[in-house]
Amino acid sequence: MSSLDRCHNIEALRQQAARYLPRLVMDYIEGGVDDERCLLRNRSAFDDITLLPRYMVDVSSLSLSRSLWGRTYAMPLGIAPTGLAGFARHGADLMLAQAAVKGNVPFVLSGAGTASIEQMAKVAPEHAWYQLYVSREQRVTEDIVCRARDAGVQHLVVTVDVPVHSNRERDVRNGFVPPVKPTASTILNALCHPVWLARFVSQGLPRFENWAPYAPPGASAKQIADLFSSQIPFTQTWRDLARLRQIWPGRLIVKGILHEGDARQAVEAGADGVIVSNHGGRVLDGAPSPLTLLPAIRQAVGPDVRVMMDSGVRRGADVVKALALGADFVFAGRPFMYGVAAGGQAGAERALAIFQRELSLTVSQLGGWGTAAPPERSPSSR
Ligand SMILES: Cc1cc2nc3c(=O)[nH]c(=O)nc-3n(C[C@H](O)[C@H](O)[C@H](O)COP(=O)(O)O)c2cc1C
């Protein structure tokens, strides 16, 4: 049995990733904003919801598959965009894309990704979505959108919850904020992870591949990173989304929606779907858990708009809870980063297999996709 096969749940994959990665990278993946209360809230929101089973139902042929805009995926779970994945493992973005193809789920390449749109579209022509960060220069945004269109990408995910940098104190402590300057203790810790370090040294610094065309020819990874930092984050408004709607022919999805009014405005500006998300607790520590907002947002946009969610999904049962509360589809970020760090493409496939097995067991136990019950009232509040 390989060490990946011994990972029976996402937490075990997380522990394996933590052994392989130096603190600098593990903290970058794990970390949240400020005091990381939002991170905890994302998890406790799932714990607070219970699922009500119906028994005496024939579950021998229950299907996990889900259709989204005419395409049927193996299950209602996709791989969320995660920037700088190449720090976890060289080539991570394409490994995730290939795992998505094999598992028949969507993969969203990050606007801060370390593979290019064109490379991604080649390995995952049907399953790859692209996440856009609107940049300071409109010509750059428009060029990226045209490149995605020309590469055959059909889903554009516009992230709206990063108007400014966020205060991730683990990254600050490690010196992993621009201008990147790892502390002595961070370097010492990296030396204690020789397998990661040897790969990192031999394969070189990952680049923001999608930004290379806008940097001077022959620019180094650092110069491309400087260019990226000069363009992102940038304040955007609904007018920018309406402009994107005019030039983007495919599905337009807005990621980072929490307020039902914003969900309505996104639809008015031409969005086909929204991802209810607090960026995995990485941008606003006081933000509510997306799970708790699903019923109101579903009601605000009506049945014809695709409502998706992420933030805190770690179990198949979490996917079922989100669907029972109004989501059409769910994404997870860190679980796939743990997988790809722990075992490359095979690790990402392992994460998908874990989710799929848990999802199947939960749906079978429920006798279908189930009904979610609100938090149980504690004895003292009765
Ligand atoms: C390491 C890391 C990098 C991320 N980078 C991006 C990004 O570039 N663009 C984006 O829209 N979201 C980004 N996210 C947020 C994810 O897309 C997703 O919203 C979040 O991870 C969901 O929470 P979860 O990790 O608890 O599943 C990132 C998340 C992580 C953990």
The ligand as an ORCA input file, in Angstrom:
! r2SCAN-3c Opt
* xyz 0 1
  C      -3.188     28.627     -1.433
  C      -4.436     29.265     -1.942
  C      -4.369     30.127     -3.016
  C      -5.533     30.698     -3.519
  N      -5.474     31.484     -4.638
  C      -6.617     31.961     -5.184
  C      -6.586     32.685     -6.395
  O      -5.538     32.888     -6.989
  N      -7.756     33.143     -6.887
  C      -8.960     32.930     -6.265
  O     -10.009     33.359     -6.752
  N      -9.015     32.224     -5.109
  C      -7.889     31.737     -4.575
  N      -7.932     31.008     -3.430
  C      -9.246     30.725     -2.806
  C      -9.837     29.432     -3.373
  O     -10.188     29.570     -4.716
  C     -11.106     29.003     -2.603
  O     -11.997     30.080     -2.558
  C     -10.759     28.549     -1.184
  O      -9.561     27.832     -1.157
  C     -11.889     27.698     -0.667
  O     -11.648     27.336      0.647
  P     -11.005     25.934      1.099
  O      -9.542     26.059      0.864
  O     -11.356     25.872      2.528
  O     -11.623     24.853      0.253
  C      -6.782     30.436     -2.900
  C      -6.833     29.577     -1.800
  C      -5.674     28.992     -1.333
  C      -5.777     28.050     -0.160
*
